[in-house]
Amino acid sequence: MAKVSEEARLEFNNAIQPYKDRITQTLEKEKTMLNAMHKGDEDLNIKKLTLCEDMIYVSSLYVVQNSLSMKLMDIKNNDALNEGRKILYKAIIYLEDIVTNFIDVPYNDLNENQASIASIGIQQRYLIIRKLGLSIRIIKDAFGDNSKWKWSFVELEGRFTTVAKNLIDMKEASKDYFDPRSDNYEPTVLYIRLIEKLLNNAATGYRDRYELSTRRIDDMRDAIKYLLALRRLYVVLGNSEQAEEIKKKAVVWKDKMDADQKKGLSN
């Protein structure tokens, strides 16, 4: 790697300062909001949605710092990318606080959580999820395939998938999905298609991490949970054939997990 000149480093430091300032300002805003929030507040979870979006914004500012580092010094800024990665965990945690981190749970169990954000329409929820998913993808791609964080992104993407699934009001969505006359038809169809894709990817991701990296039994269990969550989605949508296929797949995966445990191949 070529040595970076002092002139290039100075130009870089000057270029990123406005973005560092915005990060500081946004995180100060977060502290102020958190200090003003109290359990029992009617708009508590609405504010957490706002904080989630703020964290997505902060992550984008770290991405810009990396882009400037590449442009001005031809060096990847792993520190900025790592801060961006950690901030995305915060964004997900805010959503977990609202709609739980339960992977496979009856949708009715989330009714109380949904009621707390009833004023937020599906279009806005879908937009938040799309922005969060894009931010995760950008950070992951910036690190590259050989990053030491490669397998940790399975967890990040898995937790993202869980909150994406839990954030949708499936009671309403399951009606709008089949009603082209509904104002919410298009965002509902797009959102549910996204959830379907995410659940399948999360199951595969955890299975791959189990097979190729950790051999941890909890990774395989989570892979199966994401399959069962996908089956639950298909059941709600009336896709009995796909639901049965996923059920069979989950059984095969569980049999494989149990066999590995007997052979002592997993932790």
Phi, psi and chi 1 to 4 in degrees:
 res  aa     phi    psi   chi1   chi2   chi3   chi4
   1 MET       -  131.6 -177.5  176.5   65.6      -
   2 ALA   -68.4  146.6      -      -      -      -
   3 LYS   -70.4  137.4 -175.5  177.1 -179.7 -179.2
   4 VAL   -85.5  128.6  178.7      -      -      -
   5 SER   -71.8  155.0   69.5      -      -      -
   6 GLU   -62.0  -34.7  -74.2  -57.9  -44.2      -
   7 GLU   -63.9  -44.0 -178.9 -179.1    1.4      -
   8 ALA   -66.6  -39.0      -      -      -      -
   9 ARG   -66.2  -40.5 -164.2  174.6  -64.4  -80.4
  10 LEU   -64.8  -42.6  179.1   60.6      -      -
  11 GLU   -61.3  -40.6 -176.1 -179.0    5.4      -
  12 PHE   -64.0  -47.5  166.8   71.5      -      -
  13 ASN   -60.5  -38.9  -72.6  -28.2      -      -
  14 ASN   -68.2  -37.9  -71.3  -25.3      -      -
  15 ALA   -68.7  -35.9      -      -      -      -
  16 ILE   -86.7  -11.5   66.6  168.8      -      -
  17 GLN   -56.9  -44.6 -168.4   57.1   49.4      -
  18 PRO   -60.1  -33.9  -23.0   33.8      -      -
  19 TYR   -73.9  -36.6  -58.6   98.2      -      -
  20 LYS   -64.1  -38.2  -66.7  174.5   70.5  174.1
  21 ASP   -64.4  -40.6  -69.0  -17.4      -      -
  22 ARG   -66.2  -36.9  -72.4 -179.6 -150.2  171.1
  23 ILE   -61.7  -47.6  -69.9  171.4      -      -
  24 THR   -59.3  -45.2  -60.3      -      -      -
  25 GLN   -62.7  -42.1  -68.2  164.6    5.7      -
  26 THR   -69.2  -38.7  -53.6      -      -      -
  27 LEU   -71.0  -30.8  -65.9 -179.8      -      -
  28 GLU   -67.7  -39.4  -76.2  -60.4  -40.3      -
  29 LYS   -61.5  -40.2  173.7 -169.3  170.2 -174.0
  30 GLU   -59.7  -46.4  178.0 -165.0   24.7      -
  31 LYS   -60.1  -43.2  -72.6 -179.4 -176.4  178.1
  32 THR   -62.8  -43.8  -59.0      -      -      -
  33 MET   -64.4  -43.3  -76.2 -172.3   66.5      -
  34 LEU   -62.8  -38.4  -71.9  172.7      -      -
  35 ASN   -67.1  -26.7  -71.8  -26.0      -      -
  36 ALA   -91.7   -7.3      -      -      -      -
  37 MET   -92.3  138.2  -70.4  161.9   59.0      -
  38 HIS  -135.2  143.9  -56.9   93.9      -      -
  39 LYS   -58.3  131.6 -170.9  174.0 -178.2  180.0
  40 GLY   102.3  -13.9      -      -      -      -
  41 ASP   -60.7  136.7  -70.7  -10.9      -      -
  42 GLU   -60.6  -36.9  -92.6 -171.6   37.1      -
  43 ASP  -101.2   20.6   60.6  -11.7      -      -
  44 LEU   -57.1  -49.2 -179.3   64.0      -      -
  45 ASN   -75.0  -26.1  -75.6  -20.4      -      -
  46 ILE   -64.3  -41.2  -57.8  -64.1      -      -
  47 LYS   -66.3  -34.3  -71.6  178.3  178.2  176.9
  48 LYS   -66.9  -33.8  -73.1  178.7 -179.0  177.4
  49 LEU   -62.8  -41.1  -81.2  176.6      -      -
  50 THR   -62.5  -42.6  -61.2      -      -      -
  51 LEU   -65.6  -36.7  -70.7  172.2      -      -
  52 CYS   -58.6  -47.6  169.1      -      -      -
  53 GLU   -64.4  -35.9  -68.3 -169.8   88.4      -
  54 ASP   -63.2  -38.9  -74.4  -13.9      -      -
  55 MET   -68.3  -35.2  -64.0  -55.1  102.4      -
  56 ILE   -62.5  -40.9  -64.6  171.1      -      -
  57 TYR   -62.3  -44.7  171.3   61.3      -      -
  58 VAL   -60.2  -42.0  169.3      -      -      -
  59 SER   -58.2  -40.9  174.5      -      -      -
  60 SER   -64.2  -31.5   72.5      -      -      -
  61 LEU   -69.8  -35.2  -63.2  175.0      -      -
  62 TYR   -67.7  -35.6  -78.8  117.6      -      -
  63 VAL   -63.6  -40.2  169.2      -      -      -
  64 VAL   -62.1  -40.4  172.5      -      -      -
  65 GLN   -60.1  -41.9  -70.6 -173.2   40.6      -
  66 ASN   -64.5  -41.2  175.7   63.7      -      -
  67 SER   -61.9  -41.2  -63.0      -      -      -
  68 LEU   -67.5  -36.2  -72.0  169.0      -      -
  69 SER   -63.0  -42.6  179.9      -      -      -
  70 MET   -65.9  -40.3  -65.3  -69.5  -68.2      -
  71 LYS   -71.9  -43.7  178.1 -178.7  177.9 -179.1
  72 LEU   -93.6  -25.9  -59.8  175.2      -      -
  73 MET  -125.6   -6.1  -60.6 -171.2  -62.8      -
  74 ASP    59.1   37.5 -161.7   27.2      -      -
  75 ILE  -132.7  133.6  -66.5  176.0      -      -
  76 LYS   -72.1  132.7 -175.9 -173.5  -65.2 -176.2
  77 ASN   -95.4   85.3 -167.7  -35.0      -      -
  78 ASN   -64.7  -30.4  -76.1  -54.1      -      -
  79 ASP   -63.8  -45.3  -71.2  -19.3      -      -
  80 ALA   -65.0  -42.6      -      -      -      -
  81 LEU   -63.4  -38.9  -69.5  176.0      -      -
  82 ASN   -68.0  -37.8 -164.0   37.1      -      -
  83 GLU   -64.4  -39.6  -71.3  -58.2  -45.2      -
  84 GLY   -62.8  -39.7      -      -      -      -
  85 ARG   -62.5  -45.2 -177.2 -174.4   66.5   87.1
  86 LYS   -66.0  -37.2  -70.2 -170.1  -72.8 -173.4
  87 ILE   -64.3  -34.2  -76.2  -68.9      -      -
  88 LEU   -67.0  -31.1  -70.9  176.7      -      -
  89 TYR   -61.5  -40.3  -89.2  105.0      -      -
  90 LYS   -62.6  -41.5  -71.9 -176.3   68.7  175.7
  91 ALA   -59.2  -43.5      -      -      -      -
  92 ILE   -67.6  -39.2  -71.0  172.7      -      -
  93 ILE   -61.5  -38.5  -72.0  169.0      -      -
  94 TYR   -60.6  -39.4  -79.5  124.8      -      -
  95 LEU   -71.5  -36.7  -66.3 -177.4      -      -
  96 GLU   -61.8  -37.0  -70.8  174.7  -20.5      -
  97 ASP   -61.5  -31.1  -74.1  -13.5      -      -
  98 ILE   -83.8  -49.9  -59.2  169.7      -      -
  99 VAL  -119.6   14.7  -66.5      -      -      -
 100 THR    73.2  168.8   80.0      -      -      -
 101 ASN  -112.5   24.1   62.3  -10.4      -      -
 102 PHE   -77.1  124.5  -60.4  140.3      -      -
 103 ILE   -73.9  -52.0  -61.9  172.2      -      -
 104 ASP  -123.6  101.3 -180.0   36.5      -      -
 105 VAL  -142.7  143.8   61.3      -      -      -
 106 PRO   -56.5  138.3  -25.7   35.2      -      -
 107 TYR   -62.0  -29.8  -65.5  112.1      -      -
 108 ASN   -63.9  -26.5  -73.1  -19.9      -      -
 109 ASP   -67.2  -14.3  -71.9    4.0      -      -
 110 LEU  -101.4    8.2  -61.5  173.7      -      -
 111 ASN   -57.6  -43.2  -74.6  -12.7      -      -
 112 GLU   -65.8  -39.6 -173.6  175.5  -22.7      -
 113 ASN   -64.6  -41.6  -54.9   81.0      -      -
 114 GLN   -64.5  -36.1  -67.6  -66.0  -22.0      -
 115 ALA   -62.5  -30.4      -      -      -      -
 116 SER   -73.3  -14.7   69.8      -      -      -
 117 ILE  -127.8   29.2   53.4  171.6      -      -
 118 ALA   -60.9  -26.3      -      -      -      -
 119 SER   -75.8  -10.6   62.4      -      -      -
 120 ILE   -94.3  113.6  -54.1  -60.4      -      -
 121 GLY   -72.0  166.7      -      -      -      -
 122 ILE   -65.3  -31.6 -169.9  167.8      -      -
 123 GLN   -61.7  -43.3 -177.6   70.8   56.1      -
 124 GLN   -69.9  -38.6 -172.2  173.8  -14.8      -
 125 ARG   -63.8  -43.8  -61.4 -173.0 -163.2 -163.4
 126 TYR   -61.5  -39.8  178.6   52.8      -      -
 127 LEU   -64.1  -42.5 -179.1   59.5      -      -
 128 ILE   -60.9  -45.1  -69.1  170.9      -      -
 129 ILE   -65.5  -40.8  -68.8  -56.7      -      -
 130 ARG   -62.7  -42.7  -76.6 -172.5   63.8 -166.5
 131 LYS   -64.7  -41.3  -71.0 -166.3  -65.3 -174.4
 132 LEU   -66.7  -43.7 -178.7   51.5      -      -
 133 GLY   -62.9  -41.4      -      -      -      -
 134 LEU   -64.1  -40.6  177.9   60.6      -      -
 135 SER   -62.8  -40.8  -63.7      -      -      -
 136 ILE   -63.2  -43.9  -66.4  171.7      -      -
 137 ARG   -62.5  -42.1  169.2   55.3   59.6 -175.9
 138 ILE   -64.0  -45.0  -70.7  172.2      -      -
 139 ILE   -64.3  -44.7  -68.7  -79.3      -      -
 140 LYS   -60.9  -46.2 -177.2  178.6  179.2 -179.2
 141 ASP   -65.2  -36.5  -72.1  -12.4      -      -
 142 ALA   -66.2  -37.1      -      -      -      -
 143 PHE   -66.1  -38.2  -90.0  119.5      -      -
 144 GLY    94.4  165.5      -      -      -      -
 145 ASP   -66.8  -27.1  -68.2  -24.2      -      -
 146 ASN   -96.6   14.8  -62.9  -39.6      -      -
 147 SER   -66.5  149.6  164.6      -      -      -
 148 LYS   -67.7  -14.4   68.2  176.6 -178.5  178.3
 149 TRP   -91.9    5.2  -58.4  111.0      -      -
 150 LYS   -48.5  -52.9  174.1 -178.2  177.6  179.3
 151 TRP   -79.5  -20.9  -67.6  113.2      -      -
 152 SER   -69.3  -24.7   75.6      -      -      -
 153 PHE   -67.4  -20.7  -86.1  100.1      -      -
 154 VAL   -60.7  -43.3  171.1      -      -      -
 155 GLU   -67.9  -45.8  178.8 -169.0   -4.7      -
 156 LEU   -58.6  -47.0 -176.5   63.2      -      -
 157 GLU   -68.9  -33.6  -68.9  170.5  -34.6      -
 158 GLY   -66.2  -46.2      -      -      -      -
 159 ARG   -65.4  -35.8  -72.0  173.2   66.4  174.8
 160 PHE   -61.6  -44.7  162.4   63.6      -      -
 161 THR   -58.6  -42.5  -64.1      -      -      -
 162 THR   -62.1  -47.1  -58.3      -      -      -
 163 VAL   -72.2  -30.6  -68.1      -      -      -
 164 ALA   -61.9  -43.2      -      -      -      -
 165 LYS   -66.7  -43.8  171.8 -176.2   68.7   70.3
 166 ASN   -76.7  -19.6  -68.7  -11.9      -      -
 167 LEU   -75.7  -23.7 -168.1   64.1      -      -
 168 ILE   -80.0  137.9 -167.2  171.1      -      -
 169 ASP   -83.3   95.2 -176.9  -13.1      -      -
 170 MET   -68.8  -23.9 -165.2   55.7   71.6      -
 171 LYS   -62.0  -45.6 -178.7  179.9  178.8 -179.2
 172 GLU   -77.7  -41.0  -66.5  -59.8  -43.0      -
 173 ALA   -62.6  -37.1      -      -      -      -
 174 SER   -67.7  -20.1   59.7      -      -      -
 175 LYS   -86.3  -47.7  -68.6 -175.5  -67.4 -175.3
 176 ASP   -64.9  -29.4  -67.9  -29.4      -      -
 177 TYR   -60.2  -30.3 -176.5   82.2      -      -
 178 PHE  -105.2    9.2  -65.3  104.6      -      -
 179 ASP  -123.6   92.3 -175.2    4.8      -      -
 180 PRO   -59.8  -17.1  -22.1   33.7      -      -
 181 ARG   -81.6  -15.6  -63.0  167.0  -61.8  175.7
 182 SER   -69.9  141.8  169.9      -      -      -
 183 ASP   -63.2  -23.7  -68.2  -21.6      -      -
 184 ASN   -98.2    9.4  -68.2  -36.2      -      -
 185 TYR   -58.8  -54.5  173.5   71.7      -      -
 186 GLU   -62.6  -52.0 -175.8  175.6   -8.7      -
 187 PRO   -62.7  -31.4   19.6  -31.1      -      -
 188 THR   -67.0  -46.4  -61.5      -      -      -
 189 VAL   -61.7  -44.6  169.8      -      -      -
 190 LEU   -64.4  -41.4  -67.8  172.7      -      -
 191 TYR   -65.5  -46.8 -163.1  161.4      -      -
 192 ILE   -66.0  -38.0  -73.4  179.6      -      -
 193 ARG   -62.2  -38.3  -74.7  176.1 -179.5  171.1
 194 LEU   -64.8  -45.6  175.3   61.6      -      -
 195 ILE   -59.7  -42.8  -67.4  171.7      -      -
 196 GLU   -56.9  -46.5  179.8 -176.9   -4.5      -
 197 LYS   -65.6  -43.4  178.1 -178.8  175.9 -178.5
 198 LEU   -64.3  -42.2  -69.6  174.0      -      -
 199 LEU   -63.5  -41.9  -72.3  170.1      -      -
 200 ASN   -64.6  -43.2 -173.4   63.9      -      -
 201 ASN   -65.9  -39.0  -71.3  -12.7      -      -
 202 ALA   -65.5  -42.4      -      -      -      -
 203 ALA   -59.9  -46.2      -      -      -      -
 204 THR   -65.3  -39.9  -59.3      -      -      -
 205 GLY   -62.1  -46.0      -      -      -      -
 206 TYR   -68.5  -36.6  -88.4  103.0      -      -
 207 ARG   -63.3  -44.9  163.9   94.4 -169.3 -129.7
 208 ASP   -63.4  -40.9  -73.3  -12.0      -      -
 209 ARG   -63.9  -38.3 -171.0  165.2   82.2  161.2
 210 TYR   -63.2  -48.6  167.6   78.5      -      -
 211 GLU   -70.7  -39.0  -65.5  -76.5    0.1      -
 212 LEU  -105.0   -9.3  -56.5  175.3      -      -
 213 SER  -136.5  -72.8  177.6      -      -      -
 214 THR   -84.2  -36.0   64.8      -      -      -
 215 ARG    57.4   23.0  -56.8  -58.3  -61.4 -175.3
 216 ARG   -83.4  131.4  -77.2  169.2   39.1 -173.4
 217 ILE   -65.4  -29.7 -154.6   68.0      -      -
 218 ASP   -68.2  -27.2   55.2  -32.3      -      -
 219 ASP   -65.3  -42.6  -81.6  -16.4      -      -
 220 MET   -68.8  -36.3 -163.5   59.4  175.3      -
 221 ARG   -62.8  -41.8  -73.4 -163.0 -176.3  108.4
 222 ASP   -65.7  -38.3  -77.8  -18.1      -      -
 223 ALA   -56.9  -43.3      -      -      -      -
 224 ILE   -68.2  -38.4  -65.3  168.5      -      -
 225 LYS   -61.1  -39.7  -74.6  179.1 -175.7  177.5
 226 TYR   -67.8  -34.9  -78.6  108.5      -      -
 227 LEU   -63.0  -44.2  -78.2 -176.7      -      -
 228 LEU   -67.0  -33.3  -64.9  176.6      -      -
 229 ALA   -66.3  -36.7      -      -      -      -
 230 LEU   -66.9  -41.1  179.4   56.9      -      -
 231 ARG   -60.5  -41.9  177.1 -178.6 -180.0  -87.5
 232 ARG   -60.8  -39.6 -169.8 -177.7  -62.8  -83.1
 233 LEU   -63.1  -45.7  176.3   64.4      -      -
 234 TYR   -62.7  -37.0  -75.3  143.1      -      -
 235 VAL   -62.9  -45.3  168.7      -      -      -
 236 VAL   -62.2  -35.8  168.4      -      -      -
 237 LEU   -83.8   -3.0  -62.8  177.7      -      -
 238 GLY    78.7   17.0      -      -      -      -
 239 ASN   -90.0   74.3  -64.2  -21.5      -      -
 240 SER   -65.1  -35.0   55.8      -      -      -
 241 GLU   -66.1  -46.9 -173.7  174.8  -28.8      -
 242 GLN   -66.2  -37.0  -70.4  172.1  -64.7      -
 243 ALA   -61.2  -40.4      -      -      -      -
 244 GLU   -68.2  -38.7 -174.6   61.6   26.4      -
 245 GLU   -62.2  -43.5  -73.1  179.7    7.7      -
 246 ILE   -67.1  -37.1  -67.5  -62.6      -      -
 247 LYS   -60.9  -44.8 -179.2 -179.4  177.7  179.8
 248 LYS   -63.0  -40.3  -69.4  176.9 -178.9  177.1
 249 LYS   -63.3  -41.5 -172.4  174.5 -177.1  178.8
 250 ALA   -63.1  -38.3      -      -      -      -
 251 VAL   -64.0  -43.2  169.8      -      -      -
 252 VAL   -60.9  -44.1  170.8      -      -      -
 253 TRP   -65.0  -40.3  -74.7   20.0      -      -
 254 LYS   -66.1  -40.9 -174.3  177.9 -175.4  -55.8
 255 ASP   -60.9  -40.8  -71.9  -14.6      -      -
 256 LYS   -63.2  -43.8  171.2   72.1  164.9   56.9
 257 MET   -61.8  -46.3  178.3 -178.0   70.5      -
 258 ASP   -63.4  -39.4  -68.0  -16.6      -      -
 259 ALA   -65.1  -41.3      -      -      -      -
 260 ASP   -63.1  -39.2  -75.1  -10.0      -      -
 261 GLN   -63.5  -41.5  -82.4 -171.2  -66.8      -
 262 LYS   -63.6  -35.9  -72.0 -179.9 -179.3  179.6
 263 LYS   -81.3   -7.1  -65.0  176.3 -175.6  175.6
 264 GLY    74.1   27.8      -      -      -      -
 265 LEU   -91.5   -5.5  -62.3  177.0      -      -
 266 SER  -127.4  162.4   56.9      -      -      -
 267 ASN   -94.0      -  -62.1  -38.6      -      -
